[in-house]
Amino acid sequence: MGRVKIMLVDDHPLFREGLRMLLEAQGDFEVVGEASNGRDAVLEARKRRPDIIVMDITMEGNGLEATRQVLLALPETRVLILTMHASEEYFFKALEAGAAGYVVKGTTSAELVAALRAVAKGEVFLHPAVAGYLVTDYLGQVRKGEEQETYNRLSEREQQVLALIAQGYTNAEIAEHLHISVYTVQTHRTHIMEKLNLHNRGDLLKYAVRLGFLKPS
């Protein structure tokens, strides 16, 4: 497997320069593009087609909206949020936008590299400063008795598909793994979202972590 192609989106050129030097020194990363705002991030991503985008949130051309637009255009690309904000509000908005990871600036370089490698493998990486929000959310659902009740609405096949979606498998990979057609996978996916009352990838991600299909790093 070749080096992981990464794009950097942040409005501070010096920060991007330092990040580029850090990542390219690892040997398994290649920085293929940069952008200083959300609008240019979407345009550059379409040209460069990176494996991962390291995305800031608060800059011109909102990073959360840029994340949504990038993932609509490039569903195979994964977005790792790297931000100064450790608030619950920004964290859940990032998940709802479809981010595959959330890291708070001030983390160590080793933690950031670990986050990128986890995301590159299809895993989810949540910084300890924000991962606790999911625990609180989960406990609230448990207290209301909703979690297992909703999961039990799924058929056995739908539960299998949900677990594979949560682990980062594409529709084509799920179809091959379960020996069914891509169309059937898409149908199961639609039924899962409807039965669980999930509206986007962020909702699905939160649900998958709460059920234990994914474990925040």
C-alpha positions as CSV (number, residue, x, y, z in Angstrom):
1,M,0.0,0.0,0.0
2,G,1.3,3.5,-0.9
3,R,1.6,6.5,1.3
4,V,-1.6,8.0,2.8
5,K,-2.5,11.1,0.9
6,I,-3.3,14.0,3.2
7,M,-4.6,17.5,2.7
8,L,-4.2,20.2,5.3
9,V,-6.9,22.9,5.8
10,D,-6.1,25.7,8.3
11,D,-6.0,29.4,8.0
12,H,-2.5,29.8,9.6
13,P,0.2,29.2,7.1
14,L,2.9,28.7,9.7
15,F,0.8,26.0,11.4
16,R,0.3,24.2,8.0
17,E,4.0,24.4,7.3
18,G,4.9,22.8,10.6
19,L,2.2,20.1,10.2
20,R,3.5,19.3,6.7
21,M,7.0,18.8,8.0
22,L,5.8,16.6,10.9
23,L,3.7,14.4,8.6
24,E,6.1,14.0,5.8
25,A,8.9,13.0,8.2
26,Q,6.9,9.9,9.1
27,G,7.4,8.2,5.8
28,D,3.9,6.8,5.4
29,F,2.2,10.2,4.8
30,E,2.2,12.4,1.7
31,V,0.8,15.9,1.9
32,V,-0.9,16.4,-1.5
33,G,-2.6,19.8,-0.9
34,E,-3.4,22.7,1.3
35,A,-6.2,25.2,1.8
36,S,-6.7,28.2,4.1
37,N,-10.5,28.3,4.0
38,G,-13.5,26.0,3.6
39,R,-14.4,27.1,0.1
40,D,-10.9,26.4,-1.3
41,A,-10.8,23.2,0.7
42,V,-13.7,21.8,-1.2
43,L,-12.2,22.8,-4.6
44,E,-8.8,21.5,-3.7
45,A,-10.2,18.2,-2.4
46,R,-12.0,17.6,-5.7
47,K,-8.7,18.1,-7.5
48,R,-6.4,16.2,-5.2
49,R,-8.7,13.5,-4.0
50,P,-6.9,12.9,-0.7
51,D,-7.4,9.9,1.6
52,I,-7.6,12.1,4.6
53,I,-8.3,15.8,5.2
54,V,-7.0,17.4,8.4
55,M,-9.7,20.1,8.8
56,D,-9.8,23.1,11.1
57,I,-13.3,24.3,12.1
58,T,-13.3,28.1,12.8
59,M,-12.0,29.8,9.7
60,E,-13.4,31.6,6.7
61,G,-15.7,29.3,4.8
62,N,-16.8,27.2,7.9
63,G,-14.9,23.9,8.3
64,L,-17.9,22.0,9.2
65,E,-19.8,23.0,6.1
66,A,-16.7,22.2,4.1
67,T,-16.6,18.8,5.7
68,R,-20.2,18.1,4.6
69,Q,-19.5,19.3,1.0
70,V,-16.3,17.3,0.7
71,L,-17.9,14.1,1.9
72,L,-20.9,14.5,-0.5
73,A,-18.5,14.8,-3.4
74,L,-15.8,12.4,-2.2
75,P,-17.5,9.8,0.1
76,E,-14.3,7.7,0.3
77,T,-12.3,10.6,1.8
78,R,-12.1,10.8,5.6
79,V,-12.0,14.0,7.6
80,L,-10.1,14.4,10.8
81,I,-11.0,17.6,12.7
82,L,-8.1,19.4,14.3
83,T,-9.3,22.3,16.3
84,M,-8.8,24.4,19.4
85,H,-12.4,23.8,20.4
86,A,-13.1,21.1,23.0
87,S,-16.7,22.0,23.5
88,E,-19.6,19.5,23.3
89,E,-21.4,21.7,20.8
90,Y,-18.5,21.6,18.2
91,F,-17.8,18.0,18.8
92,F,-21.3,16.8,18.0
93,K,-21.6,19.1,15.0
94,A,-18.4,17.6,13.7
95,L,-19.8,14.1,14.0
96,E,-23.0,15.2,12.3
97,A,-21.0,16.6,9.5
98,G,-19.4,13.2,9.0
99,A,-16.0,13.6,10.5
100,A,-14.1,10.3,11.2
101,G,-12.1,11.8,14.1
102,Y,-11.7,14.8,16.4
103,V,-8.4,16.0,17.8
104,V,-7.9,19.1,20.0
105,K,-5.0,21.4,19.2
106,G,-2.4,21.2,22.0
107,T,-2.2,17.4,21.6
108,T,1.2,15.8,21.1
109,S,2.6,15.1,17.7
110,A,2.6,11.4,18.5
111,E,-1.1,11.5,19.3
112,L,-1.9,13.3,16.1
113,V,0.1,10.8,14.0
114,A,-1.7,8.0,15.8
115,A,-5.0,9.6,15.0
116,L,-4.2,9.8,11.3
117,R,-3.1,6.2,11.2
118,A,-6.2,5.1,12.9
119,V,-8.4,7.1,10.5
120,A,-6.5,5.8,7.6
121,K,-7.3,2.2,8.6
122,G,-11.0,3.1,8.8
123,E,-11.1,3.5,12.5
124,V,-12.5,6.3,14.6
125,F,-10.3,8.5,16.7
126,L,-11.7,10.8,19.4
127,H,-9.5,12.9,21.5
128,P,-9.9,12.1,25.3
129,A,-10.9,15.7,25.9
130,V,-14.1,15.1,23.9
131,A,-14.7,11.3,24.0
132,G,-16.5,11.6,27.3
133,Y,-19.3,13.4,25.6
134,L,-20.3,10.2,23.9
135,V,-20.3,8.4,27.2
136,T,-22.7,11.0,28.6
137,D,-24.9,10.7,25.6
138,Y,-24.9,7.0,25.8
139,L,-25.9,7.0,29.5
140,G,-28.7,9.3,28.7
141,Q,-30.0,6.9,26.1
142,V,-29.6,3.9,28.5
143,R,-31.6,5.7,31.2
144,K,-34.4,6.2,28.7
145,G,-34.2,2.5,27.8
146,E,-33.9,3.4,24.1
147,E,-30.6,1.8,23.0
148,Q,-31.3,-2.0,23.0
149,E,-34.9,-1.4,22.0
150,T,-34.0,0.3,18.8
151,Y,-31.2,-2.1,18.0
152,N,-33.6,-5.1,18.4
153,R,-35.8,-3.6,15.6
154,L,-33.1,-4.6,13.1
155,S,-33.1,-7.9,11.4
156,E,-30.0,-10.2,11.8
157,R,-28.8,-9.2,8.3
158,E,-29.3,-5.5,9.0
159,Q,-27.3,-5.8,12.3
160,Q,-24.5,-7.4,10.2
161,V,-24.6,-4.6,7.7
162,L,-24.6,-2.0,10.5
163,A,-21.5,-3.4,12.1
164,L,-19.6,-3.4,8.8
165,I,-20.7,0.2,8.0
166,A,-19.5,1.3,11.4
167,Q,-16.1,-0.3,10.8
168,G,-15.7,1.8,7.6
169,Y,-16.5,-0.8,4.9
170,T,-17.8,0.6,1.7
171,N,-21.1,-0.7,0.1
172,A,-19.0,-2.7,-2.4
173,E,-16.9,-4.3,0.3
174,I,-19.9,-5.1,2.4
175,A,-21.6,-6.7,-0.6
176,E,-18.5,-8.9,-1.2
177,H,-18.1,-9.8,2.5
178,L,-21.8,-10.9,2.8
179,H,-22.1,-12.3,-0.7
180,I,-25.0,-10.0,-1.6
181,S,-25.4,-7.3,-4.2
182,V,-24.5,-3.6,-3.7
183,Y,-28.2,-2.7,-4.3
184,T,-29.2,-5.0,-1.5
185,V,-26.6,-3.3,0.8
186,Q,-28.0,0.1,-0.1
187,T,-31.5,-1.2,0.7
188,H,-30.4,-2.5,4.1
189,R,-28.6,0.8,4.8
190,T,-31.8,2.7,4.1
191,H,-33.9,0.5,6.3
192,I,-31.3,0.8,9.1
193,M,-31.4,4.5,9.0
194,E,-35.2,4.6,9.0
195,K,-35.6,2.0,11.8
196,L,-33.0,3.7,14.1
197,N,-34.2,7.2,13.2
198,L,-30.8,8.2,12.1
199,H,-30.4,11.1,9.6
200,N,-26.8,11.2,8.6
201,R,-23.4,9.6,9.0
202,G,-22.7,11.5,12.2
203,D,-25.8,10.0,13.8
204,L,-24.7,6.5,12.6
205,L,-21.2,7.0,14.0
206,K,-22.5,8.1,17.4
207,Y,-24.8,5.1,17.5
208,A,-22.1,2.7,16.5
209,V,-19.7,3.9,19.3
210,R,-22.5,3.6,21.9
211,L,-23.3,0.0,20.8
212,G,-19.6,-0.9,20.9
213,F,-19.1,-1.5,17.2
214,L,-16.5,1.3,17.3
215,K,-14.3,2.3,20.2
216,P,-13.0,5.8,20.5
217,S,-9.2,5.8,20.6
